[in-house]
Amino acid sequence: MNINILAHAEQEFIDTVDYYNNQCSGLGYEFAAEVTNTLERISAFPNA
């Protein structure tokens, strides 16, 4: 299953990662990893 992310949502995600990294070094990257893991789980188990 492919998950399509709208361009606006992708930019908001990038902005959020930057914001969190500015709040606490590396926090944005941790957030991005969690979002990526969640999207992978949704793709692997779309009916869950």
Secondary structure by P-SEA (a helix, b strand, c coil): cbbbbcaaaaaaaaaaaaaaaaaccaaaaaaaaaaaaaaaaaaacccc
